[in-house]
């Protein structure tokens, strides 16, 4: 058997031979990195026009994904797909999970329908899945995965009966006799460079990844060491020789994956903002959910995500990572910002972005706003526990609760300044809905129905009740144990009530932590520092607490 590897630097022109088409990996893309930038960074030796498709996972967390662990930070976004469409590049979905049944398939029906168009392809490991997709979604090109180990001519001929294209295992690139005899070379895809499977005889990771992506117990793992994996993508094959044999379709993974890809994305997108992103791509109404920290925003958003998921049959498995696909932050965070919103063109419901920022007249004066208000006493206590128990050491408050409530940066003085910035806008009822944490506790259904009415989302009693149950305090505590909210400065511990994101959910709970001197200090600061408009707001919406 020959060795058909090359030195890429000596063979760069080979990757621009006539009629060559490439399917390239998108698994290291970042939400804030333009697709043209991503492709040029990772495949600088290719012409963009020669890239037929990008393979990987979309934001939708399909239980059919396989090959690599699903990662929201490096999934293709709705915005990426618009950019690919402009470039004339298709999407190749890696649905190579080893475990396929009716329930798993049902979960992905909406996702499959969303990307069902001529030119897009499905990479399959399961023949059963391939047959179902062929019957239900005939416009997809079906591509047999490398996992099918098509390494004999008999396997080639048998798989060509079902699949439109076959991906040949990369170790077979060194078998000239086999390659020469392969029929229908126009339907064959070869690897142009090597992934870790090139020199791995066991390939135990594939089953483990399938288990991981479905939340199953993992019974297998990678059989190779980290040092070996550093060479992934750096071994290239003689595509000119393969071209002369008649092959035209090739698969590529990044040969040098930047460790600081998120920083590169930030530099390339430095002139971009979340506001600019939304304005460029949004095709429906926009609302802002605004509040001071620890006012119950996660509760409201988790309810809203559950209601949308139920009412519009979105089939998402919602947790504290995936709900940002429906209710993102008003920023460019790679896991939680507007880049990972997946429904820019879905006219059935609006986009609701969340912000803790003070009022900014320049871009909020004309926007529709939902403002969430909470007792300043409970807000301060909850925020204290976030700063001492949840934030990591580099960000944590080092003092006690007395010092915290008196702090200029975090205490009652900061709360007063925040409310003062918003008060005039909140008194002007136009395009504004004010909700209170206390009303959410007193009457879930009525308060959340008012929210849906304001958002012009149809109210369905069954979906409303079910969403309330799914976003109850106990339900959210359970979700947090399985999936905490992502963030580099967070150190959630759901087993410790005071360090959990979903802490105690108690109205008036501040009395367990603040003594009379603390309460008097907060009242005196409010009396002195709150504007007349802020006092009116508190007196109107929280009359018992504002006294």
Steps between C-alpha positions, in 0.01 A plus 500: 500500500629848409504814712319784324590779743656829393656819632221754465738792439638324192156417360282808557404531129362143509205619705387726215482240224193512272164376630628421849235547768556503874285439803673670792454479875312777679548357846734779615287790384406772750160677512661839445734393220379568148498180290720647229757592767476155656554323169794720403662457842471122506531415129726769352617265221145466358299726273166577665331405174633145531333445839178311438388459860585555865441200724424500870214575738247781506388676817201268533613229745395197297528162670616364164836683507809280513870504420585788734341620827229759438618846605281811471812721492613335177173425327385664177253779571204638307724792400769262375246333275402833347866571432554155349198551276653824371824311429316221319617242757276221633457343844602138567342376824692237694218278628728206576370401842511125564167499687196570285140423597157651435521748791844627397391538139179677604699754703688610187214517248464878520876543474517271195219691336669833569815406304328289235606645167680395184877492552495442876611156611461260791798294614368170640636205691163324532339344193165516677535877546612540139190318372267711714660824388492388137124438530410809705753755369591405142687822413792418729809335356568190710866448583627178659728587792859385547356314800347248260856376425445463127837337432420229243359511151206287612416758770533781246252339263256411777500849653461669161155341485381717789730802521565776245861538615742286698778624729792257480706440818817707484736204548374371163662805336821298504352205307546590131361171374179545698462864394555421132228232502232704679201551269299823468789719616280810454300371799803438721646741756861458620669673790751760380665508840501270799291504812594289802338192347783470246726318745244382754406132466240506781289814444324450831414868536214493248270297722596709803422825319164362389423414862615843619283687248193310620577523870561126528753331724834508318655158462786586263748781451792613285769233476780740407711740705491878483842522334378295204186714464713813454587374151137477390448673165869554430548193280392572141440259214600512135179649358665552160552125472143436606382761250683313224320181612168677444406613852358851536337513847712547811453555871719730711546579866696803627875439495578771752219579739564835672490453877376856532227474237257700717754782531559490124124523452484799734776681311341436160160607634625793708284749311195282557253526790202298612277789391655499150468121475132507593425789265676327210332161530175529697181460299242541778419712812760559770447541875744570784468326838681729743566468872753551773703189584320228699149628435366169365599536135609135462159389626313715246722395210484132587122521507494684169737248337287211622179663378641571153640147482161351583273736314696497175620137516870594482606163649793642693631321805514808720756542773709786637719494190250454218239752612728776371413379149157652569573774755852642449693773678530839333868446427735289286580231757598183311254284697228741612497801266292595196732304270360170633136600452359245257170655387577830329248433222229318700207741488290310754661665802725803566862513609537587869854600599604553860715768656611621844625829355388839620257683276656624176277743314705474181380152417220421747275803468305350209523135608231289664607420856402252770642619831528258791490662844573342839524612860836671546550307826460156342696611195798602712504176700472284190771702327725465806482122477571513128813709564623286789385148412449490123772719351848354484779631722622762253159665496362424845409746776744448786310670782182433699141589416515825698783626288329379183172688552698816578735460201494776238570249226253223589280612789189713539672803345548307175138381510376858545712626210363220277137571588552875451628439147180310411233683700394765247470238227295271725259778595436547129284192444539499120680190375567389857378215719610489864489166679599431858665198653239518774207485256658197334492326837151616588337400171719317247234453237360854491843667497641274231183528293545879512854449372381284207228751413753782496726294272199429275552126542177296496404373846425129515383390845649154478840627380490776762439258786757252376763776455431623853557147632822461300632831635395451860762544770534124554512425127771761446702367793492158332609649168787684669631177648523361146613814314620826658503831315831534311752767588873518571451694825226278642542228757146372554435227753136391492552285811572816703179707514692827529734432208239368256377717215147408609555587865193516726233686304354656813319834524611692809786260564733794570386500865706184551821685413460876559475640850315815602804723442540364146133557420511854641813576296334380179182700571701814574702461179182453296339804659806713426613368161191381312354757265137607533420290192664191651302541822180521296591180317565311825188642667287391203637152439629401847286707739540273803877481465548867410352628828 
